[in-house]
């Protein structure tokens, strides 16, 4: 199953090949009251343990931190988490913040309205944090997000929440703790999480994963036992409540989300199609690119029609030469973040921008400084005012009110502690100055081969073409992919480590 293909039911068969549930027989509904009653003692134990964990961390940090808040999403985990925090802490000691990405399931907003009303009745502060950028706008500025280019989490969740809490507390450099409904059972990566961490979720902030060891069954039992709000998205078959089209999703989840919210999901699918430069107008190729995961395997801006080259650097005549074309912001503001520049540099205006030159020796003498020096001009070239740099600056030196303004900078470097210095540049960057490069999976976006195909090909070799589950249209497509990627040369299999590492399937384990 995929975005456009609904999942099929598979029946359990007995030893005679008959369905365990005969035709015409009805499934019996779960007796929820009996289920809750039978597990009441278990629920009380895990509730007491979790409430104690929450209170203990609050007790340890209440005199050290500026605030405590529940990161509320409207999903089942955050609904249970909020109930537990309400039982553990004084209601005046924490607030609730909903990070509204603008891409939430429509049913989630109904939950938010109900929880907000409950919080107001309990005199608990409830706030909605939303980016000034509309999602459709940001997808066209940054390009569609992918598994390794998840700018969306920073722009639409982390940054707005930080800005909202700064507004509420009246303090730029606040240090707080957010209670998060992350559970180890959700993924292998989250299974390695600790209960408490610093700067993992948001820079300069503490997080507490209070229900880390809870199972899904325990979460649902607790919801039923306490009559908590249930997001209608779950009743429609969705296993999660989050963004409408998440690059970390796929398969059955994508299919059900589109089935439930087709109009809303299709808005983002249309953006993926319209920003793809390889197959624009080729509906079949574009749908293959989307359903087989080509769009969320993107690693750069190579196949986007919005990826104009605005920044380029090269070594020329003993100098590092940086060319900036059609800059979006003023470099003279960003250069303030460096403090004193330890080498002479020259800037010459051109018709479309400017050229920066600096002695090549800077690369060898001060590589760390060279990195952030380059980032100054990447920011100047690509910045769209997403405000992530602003939230990284805990001293309030960066502002985007009425345009970019940097004042009283203390040169802490936190605004440079972002992928490539600028999320837009990182998402749209184009390969440069590397000669003949190995093609990435983005070069085969309209082919979008599956990892299982390649595994089967290496295991069965030439026998694969007579023993596979490919469709008639997929066979020539896959053969072309193998040839163009270098995995098949002169009909001989090659196991180039360089080629495999550039295909990008490491994200499959995410």
Residue pairs with C-beta under 8 A, 6 or more apart in sequence:
1 7
1 8
1 251
1 252
1 255
2 250
2 251
2 254
2 255
2 291
2 292
3 254
3 255
3 258
3 269
3 290
3 291
4 255
4 258
4 287
4 291
5 255
5 291
6 255
6 259
7 252
7 255
7 256
11 19
11 20
11 21
12 19
12 20
12 21
13 19
13 20
14 20
21 27
32 224
35 221
35 224
36 43
36 221
36 224
36 225
39 221
39 225
40 225
42 218
42 221
43 218
43 221
43 222
43 225
46 214
46 218
47 84
47 87
47 222
50 84
50 210
50 211
50 214
51 84
51 87
51 88
52 88
53 195
53 208
53 210
54 84
54 85
54 88
54 89
54 179
54 208
54 210
55 88
55 89
57 177
57 196
57 208
58 68
58 88
58 89
58 93
61 68
61 177
61 206
62 68
62 93
64 175
65 175
65 176
65 177
65 206
66 169
66 171
66 174
66 175
66 176
67 94
67 95
67 165
67 168
67 169
67 174
67 176
67 177
68 89
68 93
68 94
68 95
68 176
68 177
68 178
68 179
69 94
69 95
69 96
69 97
69 165
69 176
69 177
69 178
69 179
70 78
70 81
70 82
70 85
70 94
70 95
70 96
70 97
70 178
70 179
71 78
71 97
71 99
71 161
71 178
71 179
71 180
71 181
71 201
72 78
72 82
72 96
72 97
72 98
72 99
72 112
72 115
73 98
73 99
73 108
73 181
73 241
73 242
74 98
74 104
74 108
74 109
74 111
74 112
74 115
74 231
74 241
75 108
75 181
75 231
75 240
75 241
75 242
76 219
76 220
76 223
76 230
76 231
76 234
76 241
77 181
77 182
77 183
77 211
77 214
77 219
78 181
79 111
79 115
79 223
79 228
79 229
79 230
79 231
80 181
80 211
80 214
80 219
80 222
80 223
80 228
81 179
81 180
81 181
81 210
81 211
82 96
82 115
83 222
83 226
83 228
84 210
84 211
85 94
85 179
85 210
86 122
86 124
91 122
91 123
91 124
92 123
94 124
94 125
94 179
95 124
95 125
95 126
95 127
95 168
96 115
96 119
96 124
96 125
96 126
96 127
97 127
97 128
97 129
97 161
97 164
97 165
97 178
98 112
98 115
98 116
98 126
98 127
98 128
98 129
99 129
99 156
99 157
99 158
99 160
99 161
100 112
100 128
100 129
100 130
100 160
101 130
101 131
101 135
101 152
101 156
101 157
101 243
102 130
102 131
102 134
102 135
102 156
103 135
103 152
103 156
103 243
103 244
103 245
103 268
104 241
104 242
104 243
104 244
105 231
105 233
105 238
105 241
105 242
105 244
105 257
105 260
105 261
106 261
106 264
107 231
107 232
107 233
107 236
107 241
108 231
108 233
108 241
110 231
110 232
111 229
111 231
111 241
112 128
114 229
115 126
115 229
116 126
116 128
119 125
119 126
120 126
125 168
127 164
127 165
127 168
128 164
129 157
129 160
129 161
129 163
129 164
129 165
130 156
130 160
131 138
131 155
131 156
131 159
131 160
131 386
131 387
132 387
133 141
133 155
133 156
133 384
133 386
135 156
135 268
136 267
136 268
136 271
138 151
138 152
138 155
138 156
138 386
139 145
139 268
139 271
139 275
140 271
140 275
140 306
141 306
141 384
141 424
142 149
142 151
142 152
142 155
142 384
142 423
142 424
142 427
142 428
143 149
143 275
143 298
143 301
143 304
143 306
143 307
143 427
143 428
144 247
144 268
144 271
144 272
144 275
144 295
144 296
144 298
145 151
145 152
145 247
145 296
145 427
146 247
146 295
146 296
146 297
146 298
146 299
147 247
147 248
147 296
147 297
147 507
147 510
148 298
148 299
148 504
148 507
149 247
149 298
149 299
149 426
149 427
150 247
150 248
151 386
151 423
151 424
151 426
151 427
152 243
154 386
154 388
154 418
154 423
155 386
155 387
155 388
155 423
158 201
158 202
158 388
158 391
159 386
159 387
159 388
159 390
159 391
161 202
162 202
162 205
162 391
163 387
163 390
163 391
165 174
165 176
166 172
166 174
172 393
172 394
172 395
172 396
173 204
173 394
173 395
173 396
175 204
175 205
175 206
176 205
176 206
177 205
177 206
177 207
177 208
178 201
178 202
178 205
178 206
178 207
178 208
179 207
179 208
179 210
180 201
180 207
180 208
180 209
180 210
181 209
181 210
181 211
182 190
182 193
182 209
182 211
182 212
183 190
183 209
183 211
183 212
183 213
183 214
183 215
183 216
183 219
184 190
184 191
184 193
184 212
184 213
185 191
185 214
185 215
185 216
187 510
188 509
189 510
193 209
193 212
194 209
195 208
195 209
195 210
195 212
196 206
196 207
196 208
196 209
197 206
197 207
197 209
198 205
198 206
198 207
199 205
200 207
201 207
203 391
203 392
203 414
203 417
204 394
211 219
222 228
223 230
231 241
233 241
233 260
234 241
236 256
236 260
237 256
237 259
237 260
238 253
238 256
238 257
238 260
239 252
239 253
240 253
244 257
244 261
244 264
244 265
244 268
245 254
245 257
245 265
245 268
245 269
247 295
247 296
248 296
248 510
249 257
250 293
250 296
257 265
258 265
258 266
269 290
272 286
272 289
272 290
272 295
273 280
273 286
273 290
274 280
275 304
275 305
275 306
276 286
276 289
276 295
276 303
276 304
276 305
276 445
277 303
277 304
277 305
277 307
278 285
278 289
278 303
278 445
278 446
279 285
279 286
279 289
279 445
279 446
280 286
280 305
282 446
285 446
286 446
288 294
288 446
288 447
288 448
288 477
289 295
289 445
289 446
289 448
291 448
292 447
292 448
292 449
292 450
293 448
293 450
294 441
294 442
294 444
294 445
294 446
294 447
294 448
295 445
296 507
297 441
297 442
297 448
297 504
297 505
297 507
298 304
298 442
298 445
299 440
299 441
299 442
299 504
300 307
300 427
300 428
300 429
300 430
300 431
300 440
300 442
301 307
301 427
301 428
301 429
301 430
302 430
302 431
302 440
302 442
302 443
303 442
303 443
303 445
304 428
306 428
307 428
307 429
307 430
308 325
308 326
308 428
309 325
309 430
309 432
310 324
310 325
310 326
310 327
310 328
310 353
310 381
310 382
310 425
311 322
311 323
311 324
311 325
311 377
311 378
311 381
311 382
311 425
312 322
312 323
312 432
312 433
313 320
313 321
313 322
313 323
313 374
314 320
314 321
314 432
314 433
315 321
315 360
315 363
318 359
318 360
319 357
319 358
319 359
319 360
320 357
320 358
320 359
320 360
320 362
320 363
320 370
321 355
321 356
321 357
322 355
322 356
322 357
322 358
322 374
322 377
323 350
323 353
323 355
323 356
324 331
324 353
324 354
324 355
324 356
324 377
324 380
324 381
325 352
325 353
325 381
326 352
326 353
326 381
327 353
327 354
327 380
327 381
328 380
328 381
328 382
328 383
328 384
329 379
329 380
329 383
329 385
329 404
330 380
330 404
331 347
331 354
331 376
331 377
331 380
333 404
333 405
333 406
334 376
334 377
334 379
334 380
334 383
334 404
334 406
335 341
335 376
336 406
336 409
337 372
337 376
337 406
337 409
337 411
337 413
337 415
337 416
338 369
338 372
338 373
338 376
338 411
339 409
339 411
341 373
342 366
342 369
343 358
343 359
343 362
343 366
344 358
344 359
345 356
345 357
345 358
345 373
346 356
346 357
346 358
347 354
347 355
347 356
348 354
348 355
348 357
353 381
356 377
358 373
362 369
362 370
362 373
363 370
372 413
372 416
372 421
374 421
375 416
375 420
375 421
375 422
376 421
378 420
378 421
378 422
378 425
379 389
379 421
379 422
379 425
381 422
381 425
382 422
382 424
382 425
382 428
383 389
383 404
383 422
383 424
384 424
385 400
385 404
386 423
386 424
387 400
388 418
388 423
389 398
389 415
389 418
390 398
390 399
390 400
390 415
392 414
392 415
392 417
392 418
393 412
393 414
393 415
394 412
394 414
395 408
395 409
395 410
395 412
397 406
397 407
397 408
397 409
397 410
398 404
398 405
398 406
398 409
398 415
399 405
399 406
399 407
418 426
419 426
420 426
420 429
431 437
438 485
438 486
438 496
438 498
438 499
438 502
439 484
439 485
439 486
439 502
440 502
440 503
440 504
441 448
441 502
441 503
441 504
441 505
442 504
443 484
444 481
444 484
444 485
447 477
447 478
447 480
447 481
449 477
449 478
449 481
451 505
451 508
453 468
453 470
453 474
453 478
454 487
454 503
454 505
456 464
456 468
457 464
457 478
457 482
457 487
457 493
458 493
458 495
460 467
460 468
461 493
465 475
468 475
470 478
479 488
481 487
482 488
483 489
485 499
485 503
486 494
486 496
486 499
487 493
487 494
487 496
487 499
487 500
488 494
